[in-house]
């Protein structure tokens, strides 16, 4: 009887670890994109994007280097990580022009990512706020 709650706790902790890793990986890729754009190694596709990517897919597909006649692309992610709670690669995104507490995005750019799960951590904070 004691093994079932311990196993559930262990699975939840593994999912939390995987969520932290996935969020860190995507946020690092967004930051690298921003740094490359600010350094003018790549060009921003939209004026109102403020040098942030238009989508997470853009980080996977790659962006052409500026002033490269060969059209070489630089990729920032190998693939979009899977959310361990929703079992999907569909993440919530916020632009830098959105309210930080909103669960929706105006679609201008990808400034931050969050999980779309409604579950809460043991301390009561929603995983979507991590």
Helices and strands as residue ranges (DSSP letters): H 2-38, G 47-49, H 56-61, E 63-64, E 73-74, E 92-94, E 112-114, G 127-129
